[in-house]
Amino acid sequence: MLSSSDFVSASWELIVRVDDPNEEEQKDVTLRVSGDLHVGGVMLKLVEQIKISQDWSDFALWWEQKHCWLLKTHWTLDKYGVQADAKLLFTPQHKILRLRLPNVKTVRLRVSFSAVVFKAVSDICKILNIRRSEELSLLKPSGDYFKKKKKKDKSNKEPIIEDILNLEGSPTTAGPPVSPGLYSKTMTPTYDPISGTPASSTMTWFSDSPLTEQNCSILAFSQPPQSPEALADMYQPRSLVDKAKLNAGWLDSSRSLMEQGIQEDEQLLLRFKYYTFFDLNPKVRSLLSSLSPFFNVKAWKCKIESFSYQNEDITDIPKLADNLKLFRPKKLMLKAFKQYWFIFKDTSIAYFKNKELEQGEPIEKLNLRGCEIVPDVNVAGRKFGIKLLIPVADGMNEVYLRCDHENQYAQWMAACILASKGKTMADSSYQPEVLNILSFLRMKNRNVSSQVASNLESMDMNPECFVSPRCAKKQKSKQLAARILEAHQNVAQMPLVEAKLRFIQAWQSLPEFGLTYYLVRFKGSKKDDILGVSYNRLIRIDATTGIPITTWRFTNMKQWNVNWEIRQVAIEFDQNVSIAFTCLSADCKIVHEYIGGYIFLSTRSKDQNETLDEDLFHKLTGGQE
């Protein structure tokens, strides 16, 4: 039996600060507790002592010194290690957050500050009707991101009126779980054929979303171009090092917003983090029909059918054989291309002095697995080149190929792209890749017409709003306007969604597409390098010149880990190749998460009804700190 004095000695006073949104100031509440009292019991005592009748279901305890939530309400104070010196805050788990979208619009909504960022982003995307939340994340901008804007504000002494869509009252973000999102287990999503936005019948699936009450496509509308003044105020990284610094702001997907120091009503950027898109095209349609505005589809469909009939046997791998020009850059040497007879077979290119010698030993055989493919094209100048950066033991072997015409270029370029991924021309993606390249070339083809000239005179347009500052400096305003209108003629007759998909395809064909940069120091090196992370490879890039040095494919990766004591990432590849580096522009956990995240996304099934394996994501990205 315990006496009353024994009971008093076993208990102690715990001070909890209450963050009540209905009160102007936080107030402290003193509770008498014991170590065997569970967290749920503490909150019950707290609510009883506050004596305010309201819904407290969203409130939880936050431990300020440990920087963690006490969400396991069945755990005792002893199990958590809470003692009398602990500073606890009784605060709502959902708080206001401002999210800046890529179109410079800002949404203000209530977000869980206690759930891990991966789950919080999932809830945000359900509110905004954005599919595939696993491809997005939250980015905390650096101090320079809004610096130019603030300087201008001080000089003008005019307050900024921020364009904010207020979704604070969303019923999907307070306490109860959110709606199941865009996809239903029993229904197929339908979209407006012109705008590509969810049709009214589809909108009933997320009828509890605040966007239903306003306008379901408000975030999908193309925004008018920003003024030159507004563009000048926006932060624009000028170098790979600047881009590396910006990428340091990605939040840890395995920790909550509160754990990462995010404050209520703070502004974050909602961005695509992983450039491996699950489904870009909302409509089911064939590739050939989608390319019809560019060239004669029927003629190509005869070609494709004959190709498939000739290669029905999957063991019969197609090959390309033709005359191409080759150039190897050397110091103090002009660019002089020399013609050879080339044969592309499997994932390698062999070239000979002429066609008659192809049965003998080639001059050289180039293995393209893991190489970098860079287009070197000027359609107006009839220049169709392919730059190959082939990994070798001491760096990259640089080779230039030159084709005679666009059809030859499309075939060889597509073969090179597939070979770099370890695929041959027998792969089903070869012919679609050829067609994509041809369509892109036709988009770049300049068709000067009288209509463009007349439109140029009558149109009030600022070309600087549509191109980067680097491009704007190279040409005069009228020349830029003419080129923009010429390019517009190629897509003017397309439906909006089709034009957007063409834009995305053009973007994806750029050599730097999907690369995220970090400043690193490789083990054994005496200088800093840039590490480029893509959906299928890592690239070591010279920080001064921007030229790729070495490429490593994820398909060749055996394992990767982090030495958390020295913050070093170590990766082991096939053929006894291993690398190690420390991150200088960001925490190594961010790079570790990028690698694991891309591997996780590659495991997704094409089944739309499949639910994400969140545990697998955290296993691949979380690390073992």
GUVO-972272 format. One line per 4 residues: number of its first residue (from 0); their letters; for each residue y, x, z of C-alpha. Coordinates in nm, 2 decimals. Layout:
% GUVO-972272
NUM	a	Y,X,Z  ... $
This chain:
% GUVO-972272
0	mlss	0.00,0.00,0.00  0.35,0.12,-0.09  0.64,0.06,0.14  0.98,-0.05,0.01 $
4	sdfv	1.11,0.31,0.07  0.83,0.45,-0.15  0.91,0.21,-0.43  1.28,0.30,-0.42 $
8	sasw	1.19,0.67,-0.43  0.97,0.61,-0.74  1.24,0.44,-0.93  1.57,0.57,-1.06 $
12	eliv	1.89,0.46,-1.22  1.92,0.46,-1.60  2.26,0.41,-1.77  2.25,0.23,-2.10 $
16	rvdd	2.56,0.18,-2.32  2.57,-0.16,-2.50  2.71,-0.16,-2.85  2.79,-0.53,-2.88 $
20	pnee	2.96,-0.61,-3.21  3.13,-0.91,-3.05  3.31,-0.69,-2.80  3.59,-0.45,-2.88 $
24	eqkd	3.46,-0.17,-2.65  3.12,-0.05,-2.56  3.02,-0.10,-2.20  2.78,0.08,-1.97 $
28	vtlr	2.50,-0.11,-1.79  2.31,0.05,-1.50  1.94,-0.04,-1.46  1.69,0.06,-1.19 $
32	vsgd	1.37,0.16,-1.37  1.05,0.36,-1.32  0.87,0.59,-1.55  0.58,0.35,-1.61 $
36	lhvg	0.82,0.08,-1.74  0.77,0.03,-2.11  1.07,0.03,-2.35  1.03,-0.35,-2.42 $
40	gvml	1.07,-0.41,-2.04  1.39,-0.20,-2.04  1.54,-0.41,-2.31  1.44,-0.73,-2.13 $
44	klve	1.60,-0.61,-1.81  1.91,-0.51,-2.01  1.95,-0.85,-2.18  1.90,-1.03,-1.85 $
48	qiki	2.17,-0.82,-1.68  2.42,-0.86,-1.97  2.40,-1.24,-1.94  2.53,-1.31,-2.29 $
52	sqdw	2.36,-1.58,-2.49  2.30,-1.44,-2.84  2.03,-1.32,-3.08  1.93,-0.97,-2.96 $
56	sdfa	1.62,-0.94,-3.18  1.78,-0.68,-3.41  1.89,-0.45,-3.12  1.70,-0.14,-3.02 $
60	lwwe	1.74,0.17,-2.80  1.89,0.49,-2.95  1.85,0.82,-2.76  2.16,1.02,-2.83 $
64	qkhc	2.04,1.36,-2.70  1.71,1.35,-2.88  1.86,1.19,-3.19  1.58,0.94,-3.22 $
68	wllk	1.51,0.56,-3.19  1.28,0.43,-2.92  1.11,0.18,-3.15  0.76,0.18,-3.00 $
72	thwt	0.84,-0.09,-2.74  0.49,-0.06,-2.58  0.55,0.31,-2.49  0.66,0.38,-2.13 $
76	ldky	0.96,0.58,-2.04  0.74,0.86,-1.92  0.56,0.88,-2.25  0.89,0.91,-2.44 $
80	gvqa	1.01,1.16,-2.18  1.31,0.95,-2.08  1.46,1.05,-1.75  1.78,0.97,-1.55 $
84	dakl	1.99,1.21,-1.76  1.91,1.03,-2.08  2.20,0.87,-2.28  2.07,0.55,-2.44 $
88	lftp	2.26,0.32,-2.67  2.15,-0.04,-2.71  2.27,-0.10,-3.07  2.19,-0.32,-3.38 $
92	qhki	1.94,-0.16,-3.61  2.11,-0.30,-3.92  2.46,-0.18,-3.98  2.72,-0.19,-4.26 $
96	lrlr	2.70,0.07,-4.53  2.91,0.12,-4.84  2.71,0.23,-5.15  2.89,0.37,-5.45 $
100	lpnv	2.70,0.30,-5.77  2.69,0.51,-6.09  2.94,0.27,-6.25  3.19,0.36,-5.98 $
104	ktvr	3.16,0.01,-5.82  3.10,-0.01,-5.45  2.88,-0.26,-5.27  2.91,-0.32,-4.90 $
108	lrvs	2.60,-0.45,-4.73  2.40,-0.44,-4.41  2.12,-0.18,-4.41  1.86,-0.07,-4.16 $
112	fsav	1.97,0.24,-3.98  1.64,0.26,-3.80  1.39,0.25,-4.09  1.31,0.57,-4.28 $
116	vfka	1.53,0.61,-4.59  1.24,0.54,-4.82  1.20,0.19,-4.67  1.58,0.14,-4.65 $
120	vsdi	1.63,0.21,-5.02  1.34,-0.03,-5.10  1.53,-0.30,-4.91  1.86,-0.22,-5.08 $
124	ckil	1.70,-0.24,-5.42  1.55,-0.58,-5.34  1.89,-0.70,-5.25  2.05,-0.56,-5.57 $
128	nirr	1.75,-0.67,-5.79  1.67,-0.31,-5.89  1.32,-0.24,-5.99  1.12,0.07,-5.89 $
132	seel	1.30,0.17,-5.57  1.09,0.48,-5.54  1.28,0.63,-5.82  1.61,0.61,-5.63 $
136	sllk	1.75,0.75,-5.31  2.07,0.80,-5.12  2.30,1.10,-5.16  2.57,1.20,-4.91 $
140	psgd	2.85,1.35,-5.12  2.99,1.69,-5.03  3.34,1.74,-4.90  3.47,1.82,-5.25 $
144	yfkk	3.35,1.49,-5.40  3.66,1.29,-5.30  3.90,1.58,-5.25  4.09,1.54,-5.58 $
148	kkkk	4.14,1.17,-5.52  4.28,1.23,-5.17  4.53,1.49,-5.30  4.66,1.25,-5.56 $
152	dksn	4.69,0.98,-5.29  4.91,1.20,-5.08  5.14,1.27,-5.37  5.17,0.91,-5.49 $
156	kepi	5.17,0.77,-5.13  4.99,0.46,-5.27  4.68,0.32,-5.10  4.36,0.31,-5.30 $
160	iedi	4.23,-0.04,-5.37  3.86,0.02,-5.39  3.66,-0.22,-5.60  3.40,-0.35,-5.35 $
164	lnle	3.14,-0.62,-5.39  3.09,-0.74,-5.03  2.73,-0.84,-4.96  2.76,-0.81,-4.58 $
168	gspt	2.64,-1.17,-4.52  2.32,-1.12,-4.70  2.04,-1.31,-4.53  1.78,-1.05,-4.65 $
172	tagp	1.91,-0.77,-4.44  1.92,-0.91,-4.09  1.60,-0.89,-3.89  1.34,-1.08,-4.10 $
176	pvsp	1.16,-0.91,-4.38  1.32,-0.92,-4.72  1.20,-1.12,-5.02  0.91,-0.98,-5.23 $
180	glys	1.15,-0.85,-5.50  1.14,-0.89,-5.87  0.77,-0.89,-5.95  0.54,-1.18,-5.85 $
184	ktmt	0.16,-1.15,-5.82  0.12,-1.46,-6.04  0.41,-1.46,-6.28  0.54,-1.24,-6.56 $
188	ptyd	0.91,-1.15,-6.54  1.12,-1.28,-6.83  1.45,-1.14,-6.95  1.75,-1.25,-7.15 $
192	pisg	1.69,-1.11,-7.51  2.05,-1.01,-7.55  2.16,-0.86,-7.21  1.82,-0.78,-7.07 $
196	tpas	1.90,-0.93,-6.73  1.65,-1.15,-6.55  1.63,-1.50,-6.69  1.71,-1.80,-6.47 $
200	stmt	1.34,-1.88,-6.42  1.28,-1.52,-6.29  1.58,-1.55,-6.06  1.40,-1.81,-5.85 $
204	wfsd	1.17,-1.54,-5.73  1.45,-1.38,-5.53  1.66,-1.69,-5.46  1.75,-1.56,-5.11 $
208	splt	1.94,-1.27,-5.27  2.32,-1.30,-5.24  2.35,-1.20,-5.61  2.19,-1.54,-5.70 $
212	eqnc	2.48,-1.72,-5.54  2.74,-1.50,-5.72  2.61,-1.37,-6.05  2.26,-1.22,-6.10 $
216	sila	2.38,-0.98,-6.37  2.70,-0.86,-6.20  2.56,-0.51,-6.15  2.40,-0.49,-6.49 $
220	fsqp	2.71,-0.56,-6.70  2.85,-0.26,-6.89  3.17,-0.16,-6.73  3.48,-0.07,-6.93 $
224	pqsp	3.55,0.30,-6.97  3.76,0.46,-6.70  4.11,0.57,-6.77  4.18,0.94,-6.83 $
228	eala	4.37,0.94,-6.50  4.07,0.79,-6.31  3.83,1.03,-6.48  4.05,1.32,-6.38 $
232	dmyq	4.02,1.21,-6.02  3.64,1.19,-6.03  3.44,1.49,-5.91  3.28,1.68,-6.20 $
236	prsl	3.06,1.98,-6.13  3.16,2.26,-6.37  2.86,2.49,-6.33  2.50,2.50,-6.23 $
240	vdka	2.60,2.63,-5.89  2.83,2.32,-5.85  2.55,2.09,-5.94  2.32,2.27,-5.70 $
244	klna	2.58,2.21,-5.42  2.59,1.84,-5.50  2.21,1.81,-5.48  2.22,1.94,-5.13 $
248	gwld	2.33,1.59,-5.01  2.00,1.41,-5.08  1.89,1.24,-4.76  1.55,1.30,-4.61 $
252	ssrs	1.33,1.01,-4.72  1.11,1.04,-4.41  1.39,1.00,-4.15  1.63,0.72,-4.08 $
256	lmeq	2.00,0.70,-4.16  2.09,0.73,-3.79  1.87,1.04,-3.74  2.06,1.21,-4.02 $
260	giqe	2.40,1.15,-3.87  2.51,0.86,-4.11  2.79,0.65,-3.95  2.85,0.28,-3.98 $
264	deql	3.06,0.19,-4.29  3.01,0.54,-4.43  3.01,0.57,-4.80  2.69,0.71,-4.97 $
268	llrf	2.59,0.73,-5.34  2.30,0.52,-5.46  2.15,0.73,-5.74  1.83,0.78,-5.94 $
272	kyyt	1.66,1.08,-5.78  1.35,1.12,-5.98  1.38,1.11,-6.36  1.04,0.96,-6.44 $
276	ffdl	1.10,0.60,-6.52  0.81,0.36,-6.49  0.93,0.09,-6.73  1.26,0.11,-6.92 $
280	npkv	1.19,-0.17,-7.17  1.19,-0.51,-7.01  1.05,-0.68,-7.33  0.70,-0.63,-7.48 $
284	rsll	0.74,-0.51,-7.83  0.60,-0.25,-8.06  0.76,0.09,-8.12  0.78,0.04,-8.49 $
288	ssls	0.98,-0.28,-8.48  1.22,-0.13,-8.23  1.30,0.15,-8.47  1.35,-0.08,-8.77 $
292	pffn	1.74,-0.04,-8.79  1.70,0.33,-8.87  1.45,0.37,-9.15  1.19,0.20,-9.36 $
296	vkaw	0.92,0.10,-9.11  0.67,-0.02,-9.36  0.66,0.32,-9.53  0.59,0.50,-9.20 $
300	kcki	0.33,0.24,-9.10  0.12,0.33,-9.41  0.15,0.69,-9.31  0.04,0.63,-8.96 $
304	esfs	-0.26,0.41,-9.06  -0.38,0.67,-9.30  -0.34,0.94,-9.04  -0.54,0.74,-8.78 $
308	yqne	-0.82,0.67,-9.03  -0.84,1.04,-9.12  -0.86,1.14,-8.75  -1.09,0.88,-8.60 $
312	ditd	-1.31,1.15,-8.46  -1.13,1.27,-8.14  -1.30,1.61,-8.18  -1.11,1.66,-8.50 $
316	ipkl	-0.78,1.78,-8.38  -0.50,1.76,-8.64  -0.31,2.07,-8.75  0.02,2.14,-8.92 $
320	adnl	0.05,2.41,-9.19  0.37,2.49,-9.37  0.63,2.75,-9.45  0.89,2.80,-9.18 $
324	klfr	1.15,3.06,-9.10  1.13,3.27,-8.78  1.38,3.48,-8.59  1.35,3.69,-8.27 $
328	pkkl	1.68,3.77,-8.10  1.74,4.14,-8.03  2.04,4.32,-7.90  2.30,4.43,-8.16 $
332	mlka	2.12,4.24,-8.43  2.25,3.95,-8.65  2.06,3.63,-8.67  1.83,3.69,-8.97 $
336	fkqy	1.55,3.44,-9.04  1.24,3.54,-9.23  0.99,3.30,-9.39  0.62,3.30,-9.29 $
340	wfif	0.32,3.07,-9.33  0.27,2.89,-9.00  -0.03,2.70,-8.87  -0.01,2.48,-8.56 $
344	kdts	-0.35,2.41,-8.41  -0.44,2.28,-8.06  -0.15,2.41,-7.84  -0.08,2.73,-8.03 $
348	iayf	0.12,2.85,-8.33  0.00,3.13,-8.55  0.19,3.28,-8.84  0.10,3.49,-9.13 $
352	knke	0.29,3.68,-9.40  0.19,3.42,-9.66  -0.06,3.13,-9.72  -0.32,3.35,-9.88 $
356	leqg	-0.37,3.55,-9.56  -0.43,3.26,-9.33  -0.80,3.33,-9.30  -0.74,3.68,-9.16 $
360	epie	-0.57,3.79,-8.84  -0.22,3.64,-8.78  0.08,3.85,-8.72  0.12,3.68,-8.39 $
364	klnl	-0.02,3.38,-8.20  0.21,3.19,-7.97  0.06,2.98,-7.69  0.31,2.70,-7.61 $
368	rgce	0.16,2.57,-7.28  0.44,2.57,-7.02  0.70,2.68,-7.26  1.06,2.54,-7.28 $
372	ivpd	1.15,2.35,-7.60  1.52,2.35,-7.69  1.65,2.16,-8.01  1.88,2.37,-8.22 $
376	vnva	2.00,2.10,-8.46  2.31,2.02,-8.66  2.24,1.72,-8.88  2.57,1.73,-9.07 $
380	grkf	2.51,2.10,-9.15  2.14,2.04,-9.24  2.03,2.28,-8.97  1.69,2.19,-8.81 $
384	gikl	1.60,2.46,-8.56  1.36,2.48,-8.27  1.41,2.73,-7.99  1.10,2.83,-7.79 $
388	lipv	1.11,3.00,-7.46  0.75,3.11,-7.39  0.65,3.23,-7.04  0.52,3.59,-7.03 $
392	adgm	0.45,3.82,-6.74  0.80,3.96,-6.72  1.00,3.66,-6.81  1.05,3.44,-7.12 $
396	nevy	0.97,3.53,-7.48  1.25,3.38,-7.70  1.16,3.26,-8.05  1.36,3.06,-8.30 $
400	lrcd	1.20,2.85,-8.57  1.39,2.69,-8.86  1.27,2.39,-9.06  1.38,2.28,-9.41 $
404	henq	1.43,1.91,-9.36  1.43,1.64,-9.09  1.07,1.52,-9.15  0.93,1.87,-9.12 $
408	yaqw	1.14,1.92,-8.80  1.02,1.60,-8.64  0.65,1.68,-8.69  0.68,2.04,-8.57 $
412	maac	0.91,1.95,-8.28  0.69,1.67,-8.16  0.39,1.91,-8.18  0.57,2.17,-7.97 $
416	ilas	0.68,1.92,-7.71  0.32,1.80,-7.66  0.18,2.15,-7.66  0.42,2.25,-7.39 $
420	kgkt	0.26,1.98,-7.18  -0.09,2.09,-7.27  -0.15,1.81,-7.52  -0.25,1.83,-7.88 $
424	mads	-0.15,1.63,-8.19  -0.47,1.42,-8.13  -0.29,1.26,-7.83  -0.17,0.90,-7.89 $
428	syqp	0.18,1.00,-7.80  0.23,1.23,-8.10  0.33,0.98,-8.37  0.56,0.79,-8.14 $
432	evln	0.72,1.12,-8.05  0.78,1.19,-8.42  0.94,0.86,-8.47  1.16,0.90,-8.17 $
436	ilsf	1.29,1.23,-8.30  1.35,1.09,-8.64  1.54,0.79,-8.50  1.75,1.03,-8.29 $
440	lrmk	1.84,1.24,-8.59  1.95,0.93,-8.78  2.17,0.84,-8.49  2.34,1.17,-8.51 $
444	nrnv	2.38,1.15,-8.89  2.75,1.11,-8.98  2.82,0.83,-9.22  3.19,0.86,-9.30 $
448	ssqv	3.30,0.53,-9.45  3.63,0.35,-9.53  3.55,0.10,-9.26  3.56,0.38,-9.00 $
452	asnl	3.90,0.49,-9.13  4.04,0.14,-9.12  3.91,0.08,-8.78  4.05,0.41,-8.66 $
456	esmd	4.40,0.30,-8.76  4.38,-0.04,-8.59  4.20,0.06,-8.27  4.37,0.17,-7.96 $
460	mnpe	4.12,0.41,-7.81  4.13,0.71,-7.57  3.85,0.93,-7.70  3.88,1.14,-7.38 $
464	cfvs	3.73,0.85,-7.19  3.40,0.88,-7.38  3.33,1.25,-7.39  3.32,1.54,-7.14 $
468	prca	3.63,1.76,-7.09  3.44,2.04,-7.26  3.40,1.84,-7.58  3.75,1.71,-7.56 $
472	kkqk	3.90,2.06,-7.57  3.71,2.15,-7.89  3.85,1.88,-8.12  4.17,1.68,-8.17 $
476	skql	4.20,1.33,-8.04  4.18,1.17,-8.39  3.87,1.38,-8.49  3.69,1.27,-8.17 $
480	aari	3.78,0.90,-8.23  3.65,0.92,-8.59  3.32,1.07,-8.47  3.28,0.82,-8.20 $
484	leah	3.33,0.53,-8.44  3.09,0.69,-8.69  2.83,0.71,-8.42  2.90,0.35,-8.32 $
488	qnva	2.82,0.23,-8.67  2.46,0.33,-8.62  2.42,0.10,-8.32  2.68,-0.17,-8.38 $
492	qmpl	2.43,-0.42,-8.52  2.17,-0.38,-8.24  2.13,-0.61,-7.94  2.28,-0.47,-7.62 $
496	veak	1.95,-0.38,-7.46  1.83,-0.21,-7.78  2.14,0.00,-7.79  2.11,0.10,-7.43 $
500	lrfi	1.75,0.21,-7.48  1.86,0.42,-7.78  2.12,0.58,-7.56  1.86,0.66,-7.30 $
504	qawq	1.62,0.80,-7.56  1.91,1.03,-7.68  1.97,1.13,-7.32  1.61,1.21,-7.26 $
508	slpe	1.59,1.43,-7.57  1.86,1.66,-7.43  1.72,2.00,-7.31  1.87,1.96,-6.96 $
512	fglt	1.75,1.60,-6.91  1.60,1.53,-6.57  1.67,1.88,-6.42  1.79,1.90,-6.06 $
516	yylv	1.94,2.23,-5.96  1.92,2.44,-5.64  2.05,2.79,-5.56  1.76,2.99,-5.43 $
520	rfkg	1.66,3.35,-5.36  1.31,3.44,-5.48  1.09,3.66,-5.27  1.13,4.02,-5.38 $
524	skkd	1.45,3.95,-5.57  1.79,4.11,-5.49  2.00,3.84,-5.66  2.04,3.46,-5.64 $
528	dilg	1.88,3.24,-5.91  1.90,2.87,-6.00  1.58,2.67,-5.95  1.56,2.37,-6.19 $
532	vsyn	1.32,2.09,-6.07  1.19,1.84,-6.33  0.93,1.57,-6.34  0.66,1.81,-6.47 $
536	rlir	0.78,2.17,-6.41  0.99,2.42,-6.21  1.23,2.65,-6.40  1.38,2.98,-6.28 $
540	idat	1.72,3.01,-6.44  1.97,3.29,-6.44  2.26,3.18,-6.23  2.51,3.37,-6.44 $
544	tgip	2.41,3.29,-6.80  2.22,2.96,-6.74  1.92,3.09,-6.95  1.57,3.00,-6.84 $
548	ittw	1.37,3.30,-6.72  1.03,3.15,-6.62  0.87,2.80,-6.62  0.58,2.68,-6.40 $
552	rftn	0.41,2.35,-6.47  0.30,2.11,-6.20  -0.03,2.07,-6.37  -0.11,2.43,-6.30 $
556	mkqw	-0.01,2.40,-5.93  -0.29,2.45,-5.68  -0.10,2.41,-5.36  0.25,2.43,-5.20 $
560	nvnw	0.37,2.46,-4.85  0.67,2.56,-4.64  0.70,2.82,-4.37  0.94,2.62,-4.15 $
564	eirq	1.02,2.92,-3.93  1.18,3.12,-4.21  1.25,2.81,-4.43  1.06,2.95,-4.73 $
568	vaie	0.88,2.74,-4.99  0.56,2.90,-5.12  0.37,2.77,-5.43  0.04,2.89,-5.57 $
572	fdqn	-0.06,2.83,-5.94  -0.36,2.89,-6.15  -0.45,3.24,-6.27  -0.34,3.40,-5.94 $
576	vsia	0.02,3.32,-5.99  0.22,3.26,-5.68  0.59,3.24,-5.60  0.80,3.20,-5.29 $
580	ftcl	1.17,3.13,-5.24  1.43,3.04,-4.98  1.69,2.77,-5.05  2.06,2.87,-5.03 $
584	sadc	2.24,2.56,-5.14  2.02,2.30,-4.95  1.76,2.27,-4.68  1.41,2.37,-4.81 $
588	kivh	1.29,2.02,-4.71  1.49,1.87,-5.00  1.31,2.09,-5.26  0.98,2.03,-5.09 $
592	eyig	1.04,1.65,-5.11  1.13,1.68,-5.48  0.81,1.85,-5.57  0.60,1.61,-5.37 $
596	gyif	0.80,1.31,-5.49  0.73,1.39,-5.86  0.36,1.43,-5.79  0.36,1.10,-5.60 $
600	lstr	0.52,0.92,-5.90  0.26,1.06,-6.14  0.00,0.88,-5.94  0.15,0.53,-6.01 $
604	skdq	-0.07,0.29,-6.20  0.06,0.10,-6.50  -0.04,-0.22,-6.32  0.28,-0.40,-6.23 $
608	netl	0.12,-0.57,-5.93  0.03,-0.25,-5.77  0.19,-0.19,-5.43  0.32,0.15,-5.35 $
612	dedl	0.12,0.37,-5.12  0.41,0.46,-4.88  0.18,0.67,-4.66  0.08,0.89,-4.96 $
616	fhkl	0.45,0.94,-5.04  0.52,1.06,-4.69  0.21,1.28,-4.69  0.32,1.45,-5.01 $
620	tggq	0.69,1.48,-4.92  0.72,1.49,-4.54  0.59,1.85,-4.48  0.45,1.96,-4.15 $
624	e	0.76,2.07,-3.94 $
